[in-house]
Amino acid sequence: VELLVVISIIGILVSLLLPAVQSVREASRKASCKNNLRQIGIGLHHFHDVHQHLPVGCIEWRGPGAPPNNRQLAWSAYLLPYLEQQNLYEAVDFGRPFDATENATAAAVRISVYQCPTAPKRDLVRGQIDYGGLYGERMVDRVVDDGIFLYDEEIAFDEIRDGLSQTMAVAEDVGGPDSEWINGRNVFVQSGEINDPNAWVGDNEIRSKHTGGAMALFTDGHVSFLTDQLDETVLGGLITRDGREVVSGVSF
């Protein structure tokens, strides 16, 4: 009887401690995710220092009517040398499409800084990325290319007239259909709230596996955890580069 009582007590203690342990683990994973985005932010600033502009969001996007052999290479591929991935960068043939046979080996490499520790590891042909570049938004106006990672167009810091600290560059896009660091479709237009349960699963949106929101990198390099209760108009204003919106820091 005493043994059963001891076992019961241990079971109760374990049940009480388990949520705390899980909470600590998630806090650690969340901190790692935030650090990943900080490293990406540092890389973007180094890229801008060298080239006087940010990397193009997507080179030769395969949009409707575009040649099927367009390269469709992503900003995150061009950023590799600024994330201590020079050898991998040199292994990519940037003169060929992202899905060319010649790029298969390099494209399959997983890069830790591009993966949120809370996000599930997916069985993808090419290396996973859990962060997407902001092409624009649909919440404050009908201009969808009002972000900073566009198709075949370079954006420099002086074109971001809303202010670097008020303009998002990259956000979590966990589980999106185009979650490959070499694939230029990992830029997207945000159409609704963060972690929107009604968002189409086949679309890239700001999504995460963190409870209550998602991480976002701003163009000045700081990273914020944006709550999924954030007003859509405020969120849209944070994505536009030249919308002239006035956004208070208490809003996000």
Phi, psi and omega per residue, in radians:
V1 nan -0.760 3.126
E2 -1.071 -0.692 3.127
L3 -1.098 -0.737 3.134
L4 -1.127 -0.672 3.115
V5 -1.119 -0.763 3.129
V6 -1.084 -0.758 3.132
I7 -1.094 -0.701 3.124
S8 -1.114 -0.738 3.130
I9 -1.107 -0.770 3.112
I10 -1.054 -0.741 3.122
G11 -1.063 -0.708 3.118
I12 -1.149 -0.755 3.130
L13 -1.077 -0.737 3.124
V14 -1.090 -0.759 -3.132
S15 -1.127 -0.521 3.109
L16 -1.361 -0.605 -3.077
L17 -1.428 -0.503 -3.050
L18 -0.994 -0.821 3.107
P19 -1.051 -0.642 3.132
A20 -1.150 -0.721 3.123
V21 -1.124 -0.770 3.118
Q22 -1.094 -0.661 3.128
S23 -1.135 -0.716 3.119
V24 -1.137 -0.738 3.130
R25 -1.097 -0.751 3.132
E26 -1.154 -0.654 3.102
A27 -1.069 -0.678 3.115
S28 -1.174 -0.745 3.125
R29 -1.147 -0.664 3.123
K30 -1.117 -0.703 3.100
A31 -1.135 -0.655 3.107
S32 -1.160 -0.684 3.096
C33 -1.087 -0.775 3.128
K34 -1.077 -0.707 3.122
N35 -1.151 -0.652 3.075
N36 -0.979 -0.826 -3.119
L37 -1.177 -0.590 3.061
R38 -1.086 -0.738 3.116
Q39 -1.114 -0.685 3.081
I40 -1.105 -0.712 3.112
G41 -1.080 -0.747 3.092
I42 -1.086 -0.735 3.115
G43 -1.067 -0.717 3.124
L44 -1.117 -0.678 3.123
H45 -1.193 -0.693 3.082
H46 -1.115 -0.727 3.099
F47 -1.026 -0.807 -3.128
H48 -1.117 -0.659 3.113
D49 -1.047 -0.664 -3.097
V50 -1.392 -0.767 -2.990
H51 -1.796 -0.174 -3.096
Q52 1.154 0.373 3.010
H53 -2.856 2.880 3.078
L54 -1.397 2.814 3.082
P55 -1.105 2.575 3.061
V56 -1.116 2.441 -3.123
G57 -1.039 -0.829 3.138
C58 -2.613 2.238 3.071
I59 -1.609 2.129 3.075
E60 1.019 1.097 3.102
W61 -1.088 2.458 3.117
R62 -1.566 1.154 3.120
G63 -1.405 -3.133 3.121
P64 -0.991 2.218 3.124
G65 1.462 -0.107 -3.138
A66 -1.386 2.686 3.088
P67 -1.007 2.362 -3.106
P68 -1.162 -0.279 3.137
N69 -1.705 0.266 3.029
N70 -0.977 2.589 -3.022
R71 -1.239 -0.630 3.113
Q72 0.842 0.936 -3.132
L73 -1.644 2.486 -2.987
A74 -1.650 2.725 3.011
W75 -0.915 -0.665 -3.079
S76 -1.220 -0.364 3.044
A77 -1.338 -0.718 -3.137
Y78 -1.255 -0.313 -3.124
L79 -1.447 -0.187 -3.021
L80 -0.877 -0.796 -3.108
P81 -1.077 -0.380 -3.096
Y82 -1.657 0.120 3.062
L83 -2.134 0.447 -3.124
E84 1.057 0.669 3.121
Q85 -2.169 0.734 -3.108
Q86 -1.057 -0.747 -3.122
N87 -1.089 -0.721 3.112
L88 -1.181 -0.687 3.103
Y89 -1.016 -0.759 -3.131
E90 -1.236 -0.359 3.113
A91 -1.396 -0.296 3.119
V92 -1.487 2.317 3.048
D93 -1.592 1.716 -3.064
F94 -1.314 -0.069 3.063
G95 -1.528 -0.076 -3.128
R96 -2.109 2.840 -3.133
P97 -1.086 2.762 -3.123
F98 -1.046 -0.539 -3.092
D99 -1.785 0.295 3.089
A100 -1.181 2.630 3.128
T101 -0.987 -0.638 -3.114
E102 -1.125 -0.361 -3.119
N103 -1.804 0.036 -3.041
A104 -1.038 -0.806 -3.083
T105 -1.154 -0.838 -3.129
A106 -1.140 -0.732 -3.075
A107 -1.153 -0.410 -3.105
A108 -1.398 -0.167 -3.105
V109 -1.212 2.314 3.074
R110 -1.557 2.376 -3.098
I111 -2.035 2.069 -3.011
S112 -1.053 -0.643 -3.092
V113 -1.194 -0.283 3.116
Y114 -1.664 0.096 -3.082
Q115 -2.165 2.167 3.059
C116 -1.294 2.262 -3.118
P117 -1.086 -0.417 3.136
T118 -1.422 -0.397 -3.108
A119 -1.287 2.495 3.099
P120 -1.189 2.528 3.068
K121 -1.345 2.115 -3.068
R122 -1.739 2.632 3.141
D123 -1.519 1.357 -3.106
L124 -1.771 2.689 3.099
V125 -1.180 -0.671 -3.126
R126 -1.994 2.869 -3.054
G127 -0.980 2.372 -3.059
Q128 -1.331 2.530 2.951
I129 -2.350 2.324 -3.126
D130 -1.826 0.227 -3.128
Y131 -2.247 2.412 -3.131
G132 -2.154 2.618 3.091
G133 -1.441 2.490 -3.109
L134 -1.477 1.922 3.065
Y135 -1.379 -0.624 -3.117
G136 2.953 -2.823 -3.087
E137 -2.624 2.884 3.136
R138 -2.123 0.318 -2.960
M139 -1.786 -0.459 -3.120
V140 -1.939 -0.304 3.083
D141 -2.788 -3.129 -3.107
R142 -1.704 0.091 3.093
V143 -1.505 1.930 -3.028
V144 -1.528 -0.349 -3.110
D145 -1.701 0.888 -3.084
D146 -1.897 0.278 3.044
G147 -1.666 -2.683 -3.080
I148 -2.045 -0.185 3.100
F149 -1.949 1.658 -3.022
L150 -1.850 3.092 3.073
Y151 -1.494 2.134 3.022
D152 0.911 0.589 3.124
E153 -2.491 2.262 3.141
E154 -1.557 2.428 3.070
I155 -2.069 2.259 3.101
A156 -1.793 2.824 -3.106
F157 -1.009 -0.651 -3.090
D158 -1.260 -0.136 3.047
E159 -1.557 -0.150 -3.128
I160 -1.622 1.386 -2.965
R161 -1.367 -0.186 3.046
D162 -1.335 -0.183 -3.115
G163 1.784 2.381 -3.101
L164 -1.091 -0.625 -3.114
S165 -1.342 -0.149 -3.106
Q166 -1.998 0.201 -3.083
T167 -2.271 2.131 3.141
M168 -1.311 2.531 3.106
A169 -1.932 -0.870 -3.038
V170 -2.407 2.511 3.089
A171 -2.462 2.858 3.090
E172 -1.122 2.405 3.100
D173 -2.437 1.116 -3.030
V174 -1.325 2.239 3.085
G175 1.439 0.150 3.120
G176 -1.157 2.833 -3.080
P177 -1.289 -0.243 -3.058
D178 -2.203 0.938 -3.011
S179 -1.620 0.984 3.122
E180 -2.192 2.259 -3.017
W181 -1.146 -0.375 -3.136
I182 -1.590 -0.298 -3.032
N183 -1.521 2.088 -3.084
G184 -1.172 -0.037 3.075
R185 -1.440 0.100 3.094
N186 -1.520 0.431 2.879
V187 -1.918 2.582 -3.020
F188 -2.673 2.868 3.077
V189 -1.788 2.129 3.118
Q190 -1.367 2.282 -3.055
S191 -2.031 -0.087 -3.112
G192 -2.811 -2.835 -3.087
E193 -1.220 2.886 3.109
I194 -1.207 2.389 -3.112
N195 0.981 0.628 -3.112
D196 -1.068 2.027 -3.113
P197 -1.183 -0.293 -3.116
N198 -1.710 -0.002 3.130
A199 -1.176 2.482 -3.139
W200 -1.101 2.264 -3.086
V201 -1.127 -0.395 -3.136
G202 -1.516 0.172 -3.122
D203 -2.044 2.646 3.027
N204 -1.448 2.271 3.127
E205 -2.536 2.954 3.056
I206 -1.309 1.846 -3.122
R207 -2.381 2.628 3.039
S208 -2.599 3.023 3.027
K209 -1.790 0.092 3.039
H210 -1.353 2.556 3.118
T211 -1.311 2.201 2.971
G212 1.597 -0.001 -3.141
G213 2.925 -2.759 -3.104
A214 -2.668 2.722 3.121
M215 -1.459 2.503 3.097
A216 -2.426 2.417 3.067
L217 -1.707 2.245 3.074
F218 -1.665 2.777 -2.978
T219 -1.147 -0.398 3.090
D220 -1.361 -0.139 3.090
G221 1.873 -0.158 3.135
H222 -1.469 2.680 -3.095
V223 -2.072 2.341 3.120
S224 -2.217 2.563 2.984
F225 -1.586 1.959 -3.095
L226 -1.634 2.144 -3.127
T227 -1.196 2.590 3.116
D228 -1.332 0.049 3.015
Q229 -1.647 0.023 -3.118
L230 -1.070 2.308 3.138
D231 -1.017 2.395 -3.085
E232 -1.082 -0.636 3.139
T233 -1.161 -0.696 3.079
V234 -1.123 -0.788 3.122
L235 -1.028 -0.809 3.118
G236 -1.053 -0.704 3.127
G237 -1.138 -0.530 3.117
L238 -1.320 -0.316 -3.139
I239 -1.554 -0.616 -3.112
T240 -1.163 2.523 -3.132
R241 -1.634 -0.350 -3.058
D242 -2.569 0.734 -3.112
G243 -1.556 -0.178 3.125
R244 1.071 0.445 3.080
E245 -1.303 2.644 3.049
V246 -1.823 1.946 -3.082
V247 -2.061 2.168 3.116
S248 -1.442 2.476 3.133
G249 -1.061 -0.475 3.134
V250 -1.219 -0.229 -3.109
S251 -1.353 -0.352 -3.087
F252 -2.479 nan nan
